[in-house]
Structures are given as C-alpha cells and as structure tokens.
Amino acid sequence: MNPLPVDSNINAIYFPSSSNNKNKNANLTTKTVTSTSSLKSSFRSSSNYKKKKCNDDDDDSTSGCLLVSDDNHFLIEWIAYHYHVIKLRHLIITMDPNSMTSPSEILIRWENLIKIEFWDDESRYFIPSNYNYTGVEIHRQRQKDFNVECLRTFKAQHKSWVLLSDTDEFITIHPELVLSQSSSSPQQSTFAAGGASNKNTFPKIELPNSVHTFLQSLMIPTPELNIYTPCIPIYRRQYSAKEEDDIDNENSNKNKQKIEPLSVSDLSINHADFATFRWKYWGSNKVDFPIIKRGNSLNTTTNETSSCPLQYKAGPTKVIIDLSRLRVQDLYHPMIEGNPHKPLESICSTYYDMYNIEETGFMIHHFLGTKEQWSYRRNDQRGMGYRMARYQTINEHVGIHKATNNELLQPWLKGFIQSVGETEAIRLLNNVGKLDPLSPPAAEDNDHERENYITTTTTIYQVGDLVQTVFDINAEDLEWYWVQITAVLMSGTYYNVVFQFDCFEKLGVPADEIRLNGTAVN
C-alpha cells in the first residue's frame, strides 16, 4: 500500500448526524505531509522510545480502531467494558459493507461520553478501484487499509494509546501482575522489577481505568514483558462455549447450576447476557495427529508415519500502540501494511504469533459466544461452512481449564455501574447480548446447494483419509495439495484437513473442493 499524506480535512461521519458534523474536523490540529519520500523512516533503536510524550497535547485517554460486522450483541458490552478499563474516550469505527445491521443506535448512546467517528464507504472507501481483490481478500485488505488510516488519523489528532481489536475481544492486565501485589506469587519476582515505574500500578479490574493506569506507567523497553517498542503485544486466550452445567455433566452428572442475576440496588442484569460473565472455560491439549507417508508412486502409501501437533488457540497476538512515542513519519514507513496483528510492521515485533501468556503483560479474552451469535453473521466471505466448522472445532477441543477468580473479568460490571450510575448503565447496556432480528436466509444459499451436492454425487470421507485440496480456491492457477481429513462436519458437507508438508490445519473445506487423486504440488 502506497503511503498517503495525512488529510487535514477528514471527511468523517459522526453520530448523531447533523448538518454541522462535517465541519467538526476543521478545528483539529493536524500536520499535513507534502512529500511522502521524506517520511520513509529507518528502524529505530528501543532507546528512542523512552520519551513518553512527543507533543504537549497528547491525549490522556485511550482510543480504538474497530471494524464491525453484524455484531451489535457484542458491541454493546465491548464499548462499556473498554470505557471502564482502558478509559476509551475516542473511537473510529467502520462497518463491513456486507453487514445486514447497523451500529448507529448503539453509538448514539455514547455521544456524550465518547467521541465517535463513523467511517462509511461514502466518505472513506478503503479499497481503490484498481485493486484486484475478490471475496475474503477484499475484507482483509479493507481492514488493513482501515487500520493504517485510523492510526494516522489519531496521530494527527495527538492521541496516545490506541487499541486495535475485535468486538469479541476484551483486554485486561496479566492476572499474575495484579495477583503479585497481594501475594508471594511465583511470578512476582519476574514482574516486580519491570513493566511499570511503580509496582502498585496494577489496579484491580473493578476500579475505573485499571488497564489505562498500567499503560500510563509502562517503561519502554521492558524486556520482562517483551516490550521493546510502543507496539505492545497482547496475548489472546481462546474461550469455548462450554458452560458449567456442560462440564458438570461431562464429569459427574451434577445438577445444573443456574446463572443468577447480578443485583446492584434496584438494578438487575442477567449474567448470561454478558460474554465476560458467561464464558469461563479455555485451553486445549495438543493433539498429535498421525500422518501417513506416501510412497514413490501415485496414490501409494508406506507403513511409515509421523505426526502433526494440532492445538487450538485464538491465534496471533493483538496490539495496543502508544502513538505519543512515535513520530509522524514512523506511520508512513514503506513496510506498513496494517496487518491486524501488527499494524505498524516497521515498529511491531516480528514474533507476534509466538508469544505465550507468561511472556506478555496483557491478555485478551477472546470469546466464542453462543452458536446463535456465531452463525448470526451470514455474509462472512469465508462462508457459513467455515464459520460452523470453526465453531464446532473450537468448542470440541477448547475448554480444559476454568478461569480462576483472579482471571475472571466479572468485577468490571460492578465498577462500571458504580461509576456511571444505575440509570445510565441500564441505558448504555440495553439489549446487551441480544441478536437483532434478520430476514430468513435465502433457500438457495451456497451451503444449501452444497448439501444437495453432497447427497447426490460425493463420497463421504473419514477421519484419516488421504485426499487432495486447494489452499486458495480463488487463486488464478489452482494448486492441489495432499492433506488428511481431521474432522467430518455437517454430515460430510465440510471437512477439516491438515496439510502434510507443513501441518497447517484448514477448517471448513467444502466437500466439492476435495478430490481423491491428481497432480499435486507436494
């Protein structure tokens, strides 16, 4: 993506809309860049990041860049949670053009508490017409371009911390950091000497601005937390949709434990409506899947086997970035593409997919949600088959651990209600976790067609079968690879497969993209 100068006349749309909104940015103090060639910065040493502020008017709050797509049920909780824990006061949000619902009513609720810019395709189209992208590639490139433009806009507005996450992801301080203040935790010696200028800056999540307080005290670099630049890695923990009664039935057939409502004075809120209350089970065991070794001739195998280690995690880290420690030109480095996991590639760590929870100072709780919530997004460019395959796979394999008391996010809600007041909390949290009504799906959708295809023409494969599939069905020249079936989904309509040459597991492969033999790359 070619570097673009900061536009001093940002034509954003605000909520609530009014005739004056287009002029609101006229008062912003922005630095217009006249020559992109002069902004190509070289890599900087970590010592250059120690200065906390580059501008006297850097904002003492946190901002967010957020792309939404039919997830209002999560968005209500996401905004309230991050308003409370990271002092979210500025939000730039855009919506996937294939969305069937709008977040506007939710955003209007916050007009007096958070400055929100809503970018739509009429004011900001992130994919130029000459881009040769299709399907899911459009979504991914659009997200990258949005991330870059969002960060540049916040830099022009002199913002400091910016979080880039999704609506099903909730950031918190590493639980062991908070616990180390009140106990002789084994992690205490690791964290006490580094990570913050004052060990007492690990406040509990019930207190307002808990994560923001820690962010403001961070020293860069802090090797103990793998912090070397202002792009701070955040480990993601994947939760399943298993509930306590599911685990009880699996283990000892105990009576179902009901979720009781949380009561604060006259306010009653049902725990089951909140992802941060309902989901508690995480973690998966590594599965060594046996791999068949093929012979020298086509379609022959040997008795030799190896294995692929399969483990189901949330994926690479996300990041929170302190723009106040960066120069304007740092956001125009030619390496920058806006990858959601390291949006400033010239600044963010190249090891973003390798960190474990014990190696970072922050954690994102990544919630799966109910099956109804997961399948609600019908226009996912990867297809509903992929979505349901991923849901089934995660829910089957994740959930061997239960979050401990110091890991749970639940206390945030009590603190939020006390902070904003009960009446305001009821208004802001209205319909949390609830799905907006949608029209019935069309009977002729792709999944329906594929089910008919399966029942009439296709063999139902079994786990372990050696077959072939393509890695990218949208590629101009299809390349087939040898894979093995790891799971059969929806009565053989979709499959999970593992590629033999690198052990990558692809989820939700349609049956019509699988064949028994032919010329393969590997």
C-alpha positions, 0 to 999 in steps of 0.5 A: 500500500502506497503511503498517503499524506495525512488529510487535514480535512477528514471527511468523517461521519459522526453520530448523531448526524447533523448538518454541522458534523462535517465541519467538526474536523476543521478545528483539529490540529493536524500536520499535513505531509507534502512529500511522502519520500521524506517520511520513509523512516529507518528502524529505530533503536528501543532507546528512542522510545523512552520519551513518553510524550512527543507533543504537549497535547497528547491525549490522556485517554485511550482510543480504538480502531474497530471494524464491525460486522453484524455484531451489535450483541457484542458491541454493546458490552465491548464499548462499556467494558473498554470505557471502564478499563482502558478509559476509551474516550475516542473511537473510529469505527467502520462497518463491513459493507456486507453487514445486514445491521447497523451500529448507529443506535448503539453509538448514539448512546455514547455521544456524550461520553465518547467521541465517535467517528463513523467511517462509511464507504461514502466518505472513506472507501478503503479499497481503490478501484484498481485493486484486484481483490475478490471475496475474503481478500477484499475484507482483509485488505479493507481492514488493513487499509482501515487500520493504517488510516485510523492510526494516522488519523489519531496521530494527527489528532495527538492521541496516545494509546490506541487499541486495535481489536475485535468486538469479541475481544476484551483486554485486561492486565496479566492476572499474575501482575495484579495477583503479585501485589497481594501475594508471594506469587511465583511470578512476582519476582519476574514482574516486580522489577519491570513493566511499570515505574511503580509496582502498585500500578496494577489496579484491580479490574473493578476500579475505573481505568485499571488497564489505562493506569498500567499503560500510563506507567509502562517503561519502554523497553521492558524486556520482562514483558517483551516490550521493546517498542510502543507496539505492545503485544497482547496475548489472546486466550481462546474461550469455548462455549462450554458452560458449567452445567456442560462440564458438570455433566461431562464429569459427574452428572451434577445438577445444573447450576443456574446463572443468577442475576447480578443485583446492584440496588434496584438494578438487575442484569442477567449474567448470561447476557454478558460474554465476560460473565458467561464464558469461563472455560479455555485451553486445549491439549495438543493433539498429535495427529498421525500422518501417513507417508506416501510412497514413490508412486501415485496414490501409494502409501508406506507403513511409515508415519509421523505426526502433526501437533494440532492445538487450538488457540485464538491465534496471533497476538493483538496490539495496543500502540502508544502513538505519543512515542512515535513520530509522524513519519514512523506511520508512513514507513514503506513496510506498513501494511496494517496487518491486524496483528501488527499494524505498524510492521516497521515498529511491531515485533516480528514474533507476534504469533509466538508469544505465550501468556507468561511472556506478555503483560496483557491478555485478551479474552477472546470469546466464542459466544453462543452458536446463535451469535456465531452463525448470526453473521451470514455474509462472512466471505469465508462462508457459513461452512467455515464459520460452523466448522470453526465453531464446532472445532473450537468448542470440541477441543477448547475448554480444559481449564476454568478461569480462576477468580483472579482471571475472571473479568466479572468485577468490571460490571460492578465498577462500571455501574458504580461509576456511571450510575444505575440509570445510565448503565441500564441505558448504555447496556440495553439489549446487551447480548441480544441478536437483532432480528434478520430476514430468513436466509435465502433457500438457495444459499451456497451451503444449501446447494452444497448439501444437495451436492453432497447427497447426490454425487460425493463420497463421504470421507473419514477421519484419516483419509488421504485426499487432495485440496486447494489452499486458495480456491480463488487463486488464478492457477489452482494448486492441489495439495495432499492433506488428511481429513481431521474432522467430518462436519455437517454430515460430510458437507465440510471437512477439516484437513491438515496439510502434510508438508507443513501441518497447517490445519484448514477448517471448513473445506467444502466437500466439492473442493476435495478430490481423491487423486491428481497432480499435486504440488507436494 
